[in-house]
Amino acid sequence: MTEAVDSTEVKVVDKKQVDETSAAWLKAKRALTKAQEAESIARGAMVKAAFPNGLTEGTNTFDLGGKWKLKVTGVVSRKVDEAALPAVCERIAKKFDGFDAKELVKWTPEVKVGDYKKLPDNIKKLFDNALIIKGTGETSPQVKIEEAKR
């Protein structure tokens, strides 16, 4: 047995159990990666065969015969170039009688975690009322196994 140290306490850990479970996880992770790669290749080939001229935005349907249909969603990504947005909105407003192109953009509030962590506890406690906080254990942890630097 060995001790694991985290930021809050020292716990006694069964190293053999960690070794066994990490080996099992690594094996499963490799199998998953291989399966995902195979699925991606098969999916791409299927879509190319069914829609040789490419997809259109939205749902594309291919009749497989009988009661089955292949439905593939064509996705177009439209991201805002924040640097260009103010000038483009200004030009549109001038050219199109005050049309407010900013109304076409959805603004999503996001916590600046670095700044949040620097807050004094009294401000942080009050600001927490505006947050939905999920702790470790409530979300899937990120895991990787690396070679130790010695």
N, C-alpha and C positions, 0 to 999 in steps of 0.2 A: 504494500500500500504506500501511497505517496500523498503529499498535500497539494491541492490545487488552490492557487491564490487568485481571487478576483478582487474587484474594487470594494467589496463589502465585508467579506469574511473568509476565513480559512476553512476548507472542508477536507475530510479524508476521502480519498478517491481510490477505487480499485483499478489499478493500472492495467491489469490483465483484461478486465471487462471493457475498458476504454479502447485498448488495442484491438480486441475482438470486434467490438461494435464499429470502430472506425474502419477496420478492414472490410466488414460487411457493407458499410455505407459506401466505401470507395468502389467496391465491386458493382454495387447497384447503380452508382453514379455513372460508371463507365458503360454499363449496359444501357442505361437510359440515354446517354449521349449517342451511342451507336444506333439505338432504335429511332431517336429523333432525326438523325442524319438520314437514315433509310426512309423514314416517313416523309421527310422534306423532298427527297429526290423523287419518290413515287408520286407525291402530290403535284409536284411541278410537271412531271411527265403526263399525268392524267389531265391537268388543266390545259397543257399545250395540245394534247390530242383532241380534247373536247372543243377547245376554242383556239384554233390555229391562227386566227386573225387578231388574237388578243382579247382582253376583257374590256368591257365598258364599266363605268362607275356604277355601283349598285349591284343588284342581283343579276347574275348571268345564269340561265337555265339550259341544261342539256337533257333531252329525254333519253333515258336509258332503256325504255321499253317497259311494257307491263305497267306496274304501279309505281315505278321508281324514277326519280329525277335527280340529276346531279345539280346542285345549286352552289355557285361559287360567287363570293362577294368581291367585286373589284373595288379597291380602296384607292382614293386619291388623297394624298396628304397635303394639306395647305397650312403652312406655318407662317406666322407673321414675322417679317423682317422688322424688328423693333426700331432699328436705326433709320430705316426708310419711311416708316409709318407716319411720323408727324408731317413731313414734307408732302407725302402723297395725299394725306387728309386735307391739308391746306389747299393743294391744287384742285382737288375735287370740290371743296367748298366754294372756291372762287369760280370755277367753271360751271358748277351745277347749282347755282342759287342757294348756297348755304347748306347743301346736303352734308350731314354729319357722318362721314365714313367711319368714325370711331365707334359708332353704334353697331358696326359689323364685327367688332372684336369683343370677345368674351375675356374678361380679366379675372383670373383666379388667384385669390390670396394664398400665399405660401409663407410658412414660417422660415425666417432666416435663423437657422438653428445655432450657428456660431454666435450671433448677437443675443439670441434668447438665453443661451447658456451663461453669458456674461452678466445677465440682469441680476440686480440684488434680489434676494429671496422674497422680500415683501412685494416687489413689482411683479416678479415671476408668478407668485402665488395668485395675484389678482388677474394677470394675463391668462393664466391657465384656465380661467372660466370661459375663455373664448376658444379653447382648444379641445379637440377630441384626441385623447392621448391613449395609445395602445402600448403597453409595456412589453418587454421581452417575455416570451411565453405565450403572448396573445397573437403574435405574428410568427411566420416561419423564419427561423434564424438563417443567416447566411453562413455557410460552412465551406472551408477549403483546408486542405492539408498541404503544408509546405515543408520543404527541406529546411531543417534547422541550420541557422548560421552559427558556426562555432569558432 
